[in-house]
Amino acid sequence: MTALIEDYALIGDCETAALVSKSGSIDWLCFPRFDSPACFAALLGTGENGFWSLAPAGRYGATRRYRDDTLILETEFRTETGTAVLTDFMPLRDGASDLMRIVEGKSGSVAFAMELNLRFDYGRTVPWVTRGEDGGIAAIAGPDRLVLNCAVPLQGRGPSTVGAFTVAAGEQQIFTLTWSPSHLPPPAPRQVEYALPDTEEFWLSFAAKCPTVGRWTQQVKRSLITLKALTYMPTGGIVAAATTSLPEKIGGPRNWDYRYCWLRDATLTLLALMKLGYYDEATAWRRWLLRAVAGAPAQMQIMYGVAGERNLLEWQVPWLKGYEGSAPVRIGNAAAEQVQLDVYGEVADAMLQARKGGLPPHPRERELAKAILPFLEKAWLEPDEGIWEVRGRRQHFTYSKVMAWVAFDRAVQIAEADGEAHAAARWRALADRIHAEVCEKAFNAELGCFTQAYGSTAMDASLLHLGMVGFIAPDDPRYVATVEMVERKLLRDGLLLRYETQEVDDGLPPGEGAFLACSFWLVDALNMIGRREDALKLFERLLAICNDVGLLAEEYDPAEGRMLGNFPQAFSHIGLINSALNLARAEGPADQRAA
C-alpha cells in the first residue's frame, strides 16, 4: 500500500521531480520531464509498477527534514542498533539526469535493504536489465535507459534488483540513478562530492533572495522553493503539480493530470514572484506565457505543456488501479480543449501587472492585445465551462464574465499609458457594458449577493475575486455580502470548498475535499473587507495543514484529516505566498491587483 499523500516529500532538478515517502521509498518519478511517462508508478498502482526503496532491514523510527533553504531531503532512521541518515537529492543537469541517494551511519551500525523495481511507460514495460563491469546495472526499454551505480553488491530477485549492506558511524554508501536516451552512450557517472555541494549552493542562493515576510518568512521560502522545483527550467513554465490522478475524493473519478501549465495561475504567480524580488523567474514565466498563447485567439487554451505544447490528449491507464483504488488514472487533460473565457482576462492582467512590477515591456504584448480583444469583444457573450473546468453543460459563469471585464479594463489602462485614447475609449465602453450586465444578471436580489452563474442560487469560491480584481470595491455591501455568503455556504470545518458539487451539475459524481487555494483566497478577502483577525486565524489554520516538510496538496479532507489531490500543488503554495504578503505588508498582491 502506498503512503498517505502528506507522507511524501519532493525532490527535483527543475526539469522533473520524484516523490519520496517517509519510509524511504521513491514511488513516483518521470524521466526526463515532468510530463514524461513514469518509471516509478507505485503511487498509482502497486510495487509491480515501479519503486525504489532504501530503508533499515528491521524495525525503525524515522524523522525527516529538508536541509535549511534547500530541496535536499534528509531522513533519519533510528534502530535498536544505531542511527543512519538517508540523503536524497537531484542535482541540476549537466549533460545527465541523476537522482542521488546517500546512506550515512551516524551512530552504532544499521543494516539496510535496498529494492529497485524499474517499470517504464507508467509501470507497464519491463526493461532488459544487464550488469555492468563496475557492479551496477543498466535497464533499457525502447528509448529509455536507467543506470544504477553503487558499490553495494546487487542481485536479481524476481522482477526486482536487491542489495543488503550495513553502515557504521562515519560510513557511507552512495547510489546514483541516471537516465539517458538508450541510443546514445551512457553519460559518465557524476561525483557526489561535487554534485551535493553544488546542489546545496544552488538552492541556498535561490532562497537567500527572499526578503522578510513577517513571521511567515520560512513558510514563504519553502513555498518559493517548491514553486522553483515545479518550474521547467529550460522554458520557464511552471507545472500545477508533479503528479497525475491523485484523487480529489478517495475512490472517486475526480482524478486529473496536473503536470501542465495553467494560464489561470499566471497573474498570481507573477505577483508572488515580483513582490518577493524574483524577477528572473517572473520574466521567464511571462516569456513562457507569451510563447504559449501565440496563435489565433480562438485557439487559446487554458493550459499547455511545459514547453507550450497544445496537444494534451487525455487517455486512461487501465493497468494502474489508482491511488487507493481511485480510478481512472488519466494521462493528458481534456480540459485543454474547453472554452474558458477567464484566461483572456488572466493574460491581460498578467501583462499589466508585469508592467506595474517593473518588468521591461515585451514587444509581443501589443500584438497580442490587438488579436485577443476584438475576438473577446464577441466571445464574452457566450457561455463557457468556467474556471473549474466543469464537464457538464456550459453556463454564463460569473467569474468568466468578470475576467472578460478584467481583460478590457486592463486594456484601457495599458492604452491610456501608451497614449492611445481611441482604443482606451473603445475598451472602456465594452468594460462598462460587461460590468452592467454582471451586476444585473449575476446579482441575486433575494440572497443579496453575487452567485456562481446567471440565474443561479449556487455559491462559488471564485466570487471572492470580484473585490480582488477591482470589479467591485472591497467595502461595497454587495461584495461584503458575497464574501459572507461564500463562508456560510462553502465552509466545511473552517476550510473552503470550490462549490457544492451536490448542487451543481459538473458532469461528475459529487464529493471532493476543501480546495486549499480557495481557502487562501478567503484569507485575502477577509483581510480586504476589514476582518483581519478572522483572516489571520484562517491563515494559521492553513499553515498547520502543511506536512512535516512544509508541502501542500491541492485539497484537504477536514473530516478525515488528510490531504487530497495532486501534490505538491503550485496553486496552493502561490496562495500561501500571496496571503502572507497581503497580511504582512501595507500593500500586498491583492491591493495591487484591485487598484
N, C-alpha and C positions, 0 to 999 in steps of 0.2 A: 504494500500500500504506500502511495506517495505521501509526502508530508503535507501538513496544512500550508496554505498559501503563505501565511505570515511566517512560516518556519524556513523560508528560503531567503537567501541573500543574493545580491547581484555582483558579478564581476564582468569586466568587458574591456575592449580595446578601442572603443569609439567606432567600430565597424560591425561588431556583433557582440553578443552577451551570453553568459551562462548563468543558470540558477543553481546555487549550492545549498543543500539542506543543512540543518543543524547537525545531522549525523555524518556529514562529510560526503554526501552523495551528490554528484552533478547529474541532475535529472532532465535538464533542458539545455541544448546548445545547437545553434545553427551555424554552419560554415559555408561560405566565407562572409555572408552578410546577415543582417537581422532577419531578412525575409527569405533566406535560403532554406532548403529542406534540412530538417534537424537530423543530427547524427546521434543525439541522446534525446529520446522522446518518452522516457518512462513517466514524465509528468502527466502525460495524457493517455497513458496505457499501462503497461507493466514493465518489469525489468527486462522482459524479452524484447522490448522496443528501444533499449539502449540506455545505459547509465555508466557512471564511473564512481566507485565507492572507495574511499580511503578512511579507515576508522580502526580503533583498537579491536583486537580479536575477541576480547572478553567484555565484561560489564564495565561501563564507564559513565561519567558525568561530563557534560560539555557546556561551555560558555563561549561566546564569540563576540568579536568587535571588528570594526574597521580600524586600521591604523589611522591616527588622527589626520583628518582632512585628506584622505586618500580613498581609493577603491580597492585597496589591498585588504583582503579578509583574513582574519586570524581566528582559528577555532582551537580553544584549549581543551584537551581531553585529560580527564583525571581518572586514574585507575587505582586499584589496590597496590600496584607495584611501582607506580610513578606517574609523571605528568609529561605530556608532549603537546606541541603546537603544530597545527596544520595551517600553512600559509598558502592561500590561493590568489592568483592574480593573472591578468593577461597584459603583457607589455604591448605598447603601441607597435604597429607593424613596421618592420624594416626589412622588407623582402620576404617575410614569413608571417604566418598567422599561428600564434602559440598560446597555449594555456599551460601555466606552470604551477606545480604543487610541491611544496617543501614540507617534509615532516622532520621536526627537530625535537630531540629529547631535552627536557628541562630539569627533571629530577628522577632518580631511580631508573627504571627501564620499563618500556611499554612495547608489547607485541602488537604489531599491526597486520591487518589483512587488506589486500587490495584486490578489487574485482573490476574488470573493464569489459563492458559488453557494447561493442560498436554496431550500430544499425543505421545505415544511410536511408535516405528517402522517407523521413518521418517514421523511422522504426521498422521499415519493411524489408530493406535489402540487406542480406547477409554478405559482408565483404570477404574477399580472399585474403587470408592472413598469412604472412610469412615472417620468419625470424631473421633479424639482421645479424651481421657478424659481431656487433658490439653487445648482443644480448637483447636488444629492443625488438619491437615488432612493427611491421608495416601492414596496413589494411587498405585494400583497394576495391572499389566497386564503381564501374563506369568512369565518370570524370573526376571522382574524389579519391584522395589519398590521405590517410592519417597515419602518422608515425609516432610511436611512443618510445622515448629514450629514457632509460633509467639503469641503475646499477643493480637493482633487485632481480634475482632470478625469476623468470616468468615461465608459466606453463599453461597449456590449454586445459580447460575443464568444461566439457560440453560446449555451449556457444560462447563461453567467456574466456578471458585471459586472467589468470590469478597470480598473486605473489604474496609471500609472507616474509616479514622482517621484524627486527627488534631494534629500537633506538634507545640508547642510554643517554644520560645527561651530556650535552655538547655534541652529540652525533646527529648527522643529517642524512636523509635520503631525498633525492631530487627526481621529480617526474616531469617530463616535458612532452606535451602532446601537440604535434604540429600538423596543420592542414596545408595541402598544396594540390595543384591540379595533377592528376595522375599521369598525364602525358609529358610532363616536364620532370627533369631530375629533382629529387627531393632537396630542399634547402639545407644548408649546414646547420646543425643544432646551435641554438643561441646559448650563451653562457649566462647562467643565472646570477653570477656575481656582478655582472653588468646590467642585466635586464631588470633586476629588482630595484637597485637604487635609481636607475633611470625612470622606472615607472613611478616610484615614490616621488621623485623630484617633479615629474610632470604634474601629478595631482596636487602636490603641495603648492606649486607655483600657480596653478589654476585657482585653488581655494584662497590663496593669500590675497587675491584682488578683491575679495568680498568685504565690503565695509560693515561696520557695526549696524545691526538691526535690532536695537534694544536688547531685551533679554532672550530674544529668539535667534541670535546670530548663529549658533551651532546648528539648529534645525534648518535654517535657511541655507547654510553651507552644504549640509547633507543633501538637501533638495537640489541645489545647484549642481553638485557632483553627479547626482542621479540624472539630471537633465543632460549634462555633458556626456554621460555614459550612454544615453539613448540617442545621441547625435551621431549620424553617419558622417564622419569627418571629411571624406572626400567631397561631399556635396553640401554639407550644412543642414541637410534635412533632419528633423527630429521625429523619431517614431513615437507613436502614442504609448506603446508598451513593448516589452521584449518578448511577449508570448502571444499565442493564439489560443482561443477556445477555453480559457479558464472561465467557469460559468458565473453568470450573474445570479443564478439560483441553483443550488446543488441538485443535480438530477434533471434539470430543465434544459430546453433547447436554446436559451439566450447565450450562445457561445460564439464569439466573433474573433476574427483575426485582426489584431491591433498593431501589427508590425509595419505600419504605413504612416504617412504624414498627413494630418488633417488641416485643412485651411481654417477651420473654426478655432484652432489653437493659436492662430497667427498673432493677433494683436496682444493677447495676454502674455504670450511668450516673449514678444518684443519688449513689452513694458517691463516684465520681470528682469530681462537681461539688461536693458538700458538703465533702469533705475538702480541697478547694482554695479554699473560701470563695465559690463561685459560687452563692449562694442564690437569686438571682433566676432563673437558668436552671434550677436544681433545682426551684423552685416551679412554674415554667411547665411543666416536663416532667411533674411529678406531676399538675398540673391537666389536662394533655392526657390522661394515663393514666386518670384517674377519669372524664373525659367519654367517652373512647373505649369503656371497658368497661361503661358504663351499659346496663342492659337485663337480659334473662333470663340467668342464669348459664350455662345450657346453650348459649347462643348466643355466649359469649365466644370471640373469635378470637385467634389467635396474633399477628396483625398487622392494622394498619389503615392507611388513608390519612393524609395529613399533617394533615387536619382531623378525623380519626376516621371516615372513610368505611369502610363494611364491604364493599361490592361491589367486589372486586378481580379480576373475571373475567379468567381467563388466555386469551390468544389468541396466535397465531403470525403473524409478519410475513413473508409469502412473498417480498416484493420486496427484502428485505435478506438478503445471503448470510451474514452473521455475521462476527464478528471473526476474521480469518484463516481464514475458511470454517467457523467453528464454528456450526453451525445446530442447532436453530432459534433465531431471535430471538423472545423472548417478551415480551409486554406483559401486565401483571397477574400475579397469582401464585395458582395454585390451592391452594397450601398454606394459604391463609387459611381454607379450608373443612375443614381437617384437625382431628382431635381430638388435642390435645397437653396432657396433664394438668399439665405443669410450669408452665404460665402462671398457674395458680391460686396456686401457691406463690410464683411470682415477684411477683405483685401483693401478696400478703400480706407478703412480705419487704420489698418497697419501702415499704409503709405503716409497718412497724416501723422500718426504717432511717431514714425521714424523721423519725419521732419522735425517735429517738436523735440524729439530726443536728441537731435544733433547729428543724425546720420547724414552723410552727404547725399545730395539729390542723385537719383538714378535716372539715366536717360530713357528708360522704358516706362517710367511712371506715366508720363503724359500720353504716350501712345496707348497704354493700357486703359487709361481713363476714357480716351476718345472711342475706344472699341466697346468697352463694357457699358458705359452709361446709356448710349442710345438703345442697346439691347435691353437693359433693365427697365428702360422707360415703358416698355410694353410688358415685359415678363413679370413685373411685380404684381400685376393684376391677376395672375394665375395662382391656383393652389399648388402646394408642394408637399414633400414628405417631412419637412421640418428638421430642426436641429437634432432630434433624437432618432432620425432615420427609420421612422415607423414603416412597417411592411403591410400596413392596411391602406385604406383609401387616402388620397391626397385631400388636404384641407387648407383653409386660409388660416394658417397658424400666425398668431400674434407676433411671436418673436421674428418670424421670417419677414413680416411686413415692417416691423420696427428696424430690422437690419437693412431693408431696402431704403428706408428713410435715412439710416446712417450713411449709406453709400452716397446719396445725393447731398446730404448735409456736409459730409467731408469734402465732397467735390466742390461745394460752394466755398469752403474755407481755403482750399488749395487754389481755386480760380481767383479768389479775391487777393490772395497773397501774390499771385503771379500777374495781377493787373488785368485779368480777363473778365471785365464787368458783364459782357453779354452772356457768357457761359454761366457766370455766377447767378445771374437773374433767372436764366432758364432752369438751372438745377434747383434754385430756391423755390420756384413755383411748384416743381414736382415734389420736393420735400414737404412743402406745406400741404399739398393735396394728400399725400400719403398720411401725414400726421392727422389731418382732419378725419380721414376715413377710419384710421385705427381708433381714434378717440370715440367715434360714433359706433363702430361695429364690434370692437373688441372689449369695450367697457360695458359691464353688466350692471345696470342701474339697480336691480334688485339686490345683488350681492354687494354693490358699492365698490367694485374693484375690476381690474382687467382680468381676463380669463385666457385659457390656453389658445382658443381659436374663435373666430367669428361665430356668434350664436351659441357658444359653449358655456357650460357652468363648471367645467373641469379647471383645476389649477395646474400650473406648470412652473417648475423652478426657474426656467429661463426668463420668466416675467420679472425676476429680480434685477435683470439687466436694464429695464426701462429707465431707471434712475441713473445707472452707472454708465450708460452710453449717451446721456444727455437728452434723451427723448422727452423726459419729464423731470421737473425739479425734484430733488430728494425730499423737500418739505411739502410738496404738493399732497393734499389729503388723499388724492386718488392713488398715489404711489405708496404712501404710508399704509393705506387700507389694503393694497395689493400685497405688500410685504407681510402684513399681519394675517391675511387670508392664506397665503402660502404656508406660513407657520402652522396655522390652525389645521389645514387640510393635509399637509405633506410631512410634518414632523413625525418621526417614529423613534421613541426613546431618545429624543434630543438630536436626532440626525435626520437629514432631509432626503426624501425621495425625489426623483426627477418629475414624476407624475404618478397618478394612481393607475396602475396597469389594469386594475379590476374595472375601472370606469371608462377607459379609453381603448378603442379598437385599434391596436397597433399591429394586428396580424399575427400575434403570438399568444401562447397561454400566459395568464397573468402571473406575477410574482417576480420580485428581484430585491436586492438589498438597497440600503441607503447609498446614494451617489455622493462620493466624498467631495468632488469638485463643487457640486451644488451646495453642500454644507459650508464650504469656504465662501461661496457667493453670498450665502445668508449672513455670514460674519461681516462681509463688506457692506451689505445692505443695511444691517442693523446699525453699523457704525455710521453710515451716511445719514440715517434718519434720527440720529442722536441717542441711540440706545447702546452706548459704548460698553457699559458693564455687561449687558447681555452678549454683546459681540465678543468681549474678552472671555467670558465663561465658555461660550461655544468653541472659540479658538483653542482654548486649553483642552477642552474635551477632545477635539480633533487631534491635537498633538499627542494625546495619550493613546490614540489608536495606532500610531506608528509602531512598527515592530521593534525588536530589540536592537536593530541596526539602523533604525530611522526611516524605513521604507513604507510606502503606502500602495495598496492596490486600488482598483477602480471603485469598488464598493465595499460595504461593511454590513454584516448582519447583526444588528444590535441584540436580537433575541438569542442567537447562538454565540455571540461574542467572537466572531471570526471574520476574516477578510473574504471578499468575493471578487470575481472579475480578474481581468488581466493585470499583470504585475511585473515590475513596478510601473505605475501609471503616471505618465508625464503630466496629464491634466490635473491630477491630484496634487502633485508637487508644485506645479505652476500656481495652483490655488493657494497652497501653503505660503509660497514666497510672496505673492501679491497681498494676501491678507496680513502677513507680518509687516509688510511695508505700509499698508493702509493704517494699521494700528500704531506703528512706531513713528510715523512721520506726519508732519503737518499737511503735506500734500503727497498722497500716495497715488498708485496707478489708477484707482477708481476716480479720484478727483481730477486727474489729468484727462482721463477719457471723457468724463462728464462735462468738462469745461466748455 
